Amino acid sequence: MSKETVWLNVEGMSCSHCEKRVKEALDAIRGVISVSVNLDEGKVAVDYDTTGVNEEQIKRTIIEAGYGIEQ
């Protein structure tokens, strides 16, 4: 297993429901080890196994959940 962590700035998270939705969507990805959401800062940290998932898949999942990724 090769573990990496990515920090993403997520646009559109404004409440605890948003936080839960993003966390649940990311937790459902095979290869995601843990997810930490900082609602106040609009940041998400994802620990993941690079042999099972990549950063683009993580970003796509957030977008599909209805949120944006700040570049």
LUMPAKOL-276701 format. One record per residue (C-alpha): x, y, z. Coordinates in steps of 0.1 Angstrom, whole numbers, padded with zeros to 4 digits, always signed. Each point is the difference from the previous one (the first is absolute). Layout:
XYZ...
end
This chain:
+0000+0000+0000+0012+0035-0009-0017+0026+0021-0004+0037-0010-0019+0029+0014-0017+0027-0021-0014+0033+0014-0027+0015-0022-0018+0033+0002-0037-0008-0005-0025+0026-0011-0036+0000+0011+0002-0018+0034-0020+0022+0023-0015-0023+0027+0004-0032+0018-0022-0018-0026+0025+0011-0027+0029-0013+0022-0018-0033+0004-0008-0004-0037+0036+0006-0011+0014-0023+0027-0025-0028-0009+0007+0003-0037+0038-0002+0005-0002-0028+0026-0019-0021-0026+0030+0000-0024+0021-0032+0001+0035+0010+0010-0010+0030+0022+0015-0006+0035-0014+0031+0018-0017+0033-0006+0002+0031+0022-0022+0030-0008+0006+0035+0014-0033+0018-0008+0012+0034+0013+0029+0001-0024-0017-0019-0028+0028-0026-0001+0000-0038-0003+0030-0023+0007-0002-0034-0015+0025-0028+0009-0001-0026-0028+0018-0030-0014+0015+0010-0033-0003-0036-0013-0038+0002+0002-0010+0036-0007+0016+0033-0013-0005+0037+0007-0021+0005-0031-0025-0026+0011-0002+0017+0034-0006+0034-0017-0026-0015-0023-0019-0015+0029-0002+0033+0017-0013+0017-0031-0025-0028-0006-0013+0006+0036-0008+0036-0011+0030+0020+0012+0029+0017-0017+0037-0003+0003+0019+0033+0004+0032+0001-0020
end
